[in-house]
Amino acid sequence: MSQSRWRKRLRFLGLALLLCAVGVVIALTLSRFFNAFYSNIPLGYEPKDSSRGKTLEQSPTEKTGQ
C-alpha cells in the first residue's frame, strides 16, 4: 500500500515539474518574440530632425541610464 502512495506522489511531482518546464519554455519564447519585435532597428537608420531634415547627433548614454 505504501508503494502505491509513493507512486502517486512521484507521479504528481513529475507532472508538476513538467508543467513548470512547459511554463518556462512558453515564457522564454514570448519574451524573445516581444524583445525581437520591439527592438527592431532597421539597418542604416539615422534619426533626423524632422523640421530641418538634418541628422541628429547621437551622444553616448550615461551609466545611470538617464
Secondary structure, 3 states (H helix, E strand, C coil): CHHHHHHHHHHHHHHHHHHHHHHHHHHHHHHHHHHHHHCCCCCCCCCECCCCCCECCCCCCCCCCC
